[in-house]
Amino acid sequence: MTIRIIGGGIIGLSTAYHLSKEGDEIVVYEIDKAYEKASFARSCGGMRSQFSTPTNILMSRYSIDFVKNQTDVTFTPNGYLMLFDHDRQQDHDHSLALQQRLGATTTSMQPEVLAREFPFLSTDDLYRGCITRDGSEGWIDPNALHQWYRSQCRAAGVQFQYSDFRKASFTPPDTIIITAGFWTREVAQHFNIEVPVRGEKHTVFRVQTSKPVIADLPLVADLASGVYLRPEGDGYIVGYDGNNEGEADDLEPYWPSWDTVWEKLYGRFPDIFAEAKMVGAWAGHYDSSTIDHNAIIDCRDGVYFATGFTGRGLMHSPAVGLSVSELVLGRVPSFDLSGYRLDRQAQPEKYVI
Ligand SMILES: Cc1cc2nc3c(=O)[nH]c(=O)nc-3n(C[C@H](O)[C@H](O)[C@H](O)COP(=O)(O)OP(=O)(O)OC[C@H]3O[C@@H](n4cnc5c(N)ncnc54)[C@H](O)[C@@H]3O)c2cc1C
């Protein structure tokens, strides 16, 4: 049996890596040898276990442990500070208890405690802020993880074809796996399968300030304002879930949203971003599941697919590669994938940013 994986991004290579241990012939088809458009290469590298649904939490815990202990990729353990306003009180209370029950070390802080620990934060409108303090959340260089998978795959004999999969001849009983990011929808249509995923363009700004960079700042995900940021080099990288332009083919950053982003940054970090200069930006596609913002991992007529990660594909890639390999091999799944099936009841993930 030959296993043919369409899409050699982060999910495709994790899948190839996990399957390569079984000795089957594996071919990865990747249309874009330079990975210029691939989402993983345009992501912010964030890895957190703070989510609202059990499988997302467990996939994060597995994946972070995998990256830290089984790869040579550097993990920056600054943590993830998630901020909640009063509208999110229920989500916070429910998810905090769930995370702790599933082994995550998330702790919650009242606004006074937050203000003491992070004196540069404006906390007036906040209900709580959550963080882990054991180095289990942070970020990585997305390209380093992709490179690690690639070198492991090559060493295990995985073949790479840098071309459109349509140029290859697929013969039964080949196994076909589609891991083409948001392009999975059009690739799956070739096999007469409808996968409800779309590419939402997100812009990330590079920002410098007149103050020294807070190098040990956690990745701050402000669910109240929609802004997220982390230190990078001599400045910060800043995203905003409101600058998602919906479906768009091009990768031109959405420059007009900078004014709004700055207002929100200044509102939350008045001392740091009073004098801020936007020095660049890039854009990439969130592969968003239109069902409920949770992943889609399933199989139809012998064709497997994994997509729809909505800002989580990089951090979950180890768990997803393992899960797809288990599906293909007919093994007992390590994770409950019922919430990721194509025909599921929508169960929205609340911590989307
Ligand atoms: C701005 C931004 C910030 C993000 N930040 C984070 C973050 O902090 N943490 C996180 O976990 N996730 C983040 N993400 C999400 C993450 O990048 C994606 O969920 C993840 O990259 C999805 O991986 P993938 O392998 O499915 O898709 P991709 O990385 O897009 O790879 C798909 C591959 O398929 C190839 N392909 C497409 N069509 C074909 C074809 N016909 N034939 C062959 N190959 C084909 C493409 O060229 C591409 O290389 C972010 C995304 C964006 C855009």
The ligand as an ORCA input file, in Angstrom:
! r2SCAN-3c Opt
* xyz 0 1
  C      -1.440     34.937     11.102
  C      -1.551     33.530     11.636
  C      -1.162     33.259     12.939
  C      -1.274     31.945     13.442
  N      -0.814     31.703     14.700
  C      -0.873     30.444     15.170
  C      -0.330     30.142     16.441
  O       0.185     31.012     17.157
  N      -0.384     28.845     16.877
  C      -0.958     27.860     16.109
  O      -1.007     26.700     16.551
  N      -1.467     28.127     14.898
  C      -1.441     29.381     14.408
  N      -1.952     29.653     13.185
  C      -2.685     28.586     12.458
  C      -1.747     27.600     11.786
  O      -0.778     28.294     11.060
  C      -2.534     26.660     10.867
  O      -3.654     26.142     11.543
  C      -1.647     25.515     10.393
  O      -0.541     26.017      9.711
  C      -2.404     24.552      9.494
  O      -1.455     23.621      9.016
  P      -1.697     22.820      7.680
  O      -0.523     21.943      7.471
  O      -3.054     22.209      7.735
  O      -1.809     23.947      6.552
  P      -0.627     24.750      5.835
  O       0.419     25.127      6.816
  O      -1.278     25.850      5.073
  O      -0.043     23.687      4.810
  C      -0.842     23.208      3.724
  C       0.078     22.871      2.576
  O      -0.686     22.271      1.510
  C      -0.124     22.705      0.281
  N      -1.090     22.521     -0.829
  C      -2.201     23.255     -1.073
  N      -2.816     22.790     -2.194
  C      -2.077     21.763     -2.662
  C      -2.187     20.889     -3.788
  N      -3.201     21.005     -4.701
  N      -1.253     19.935     -3.987
  C      -0.217     19.816     -3.104
  N      -0.039     20.635     -2.012
  C      -0.976     21.586     -1.799
  C       0.197     24.162      0.552
  O       1.144     24.667     -0.381
  C       0.746     24.102      1.976
  O       2.139     23.956      2.016
  C      -1.830     30.922     12.637
  C      -2.209     31.204     11.321
  C      -2.080     32.486     10.823
  C      -2.476     32.748      9.402
*
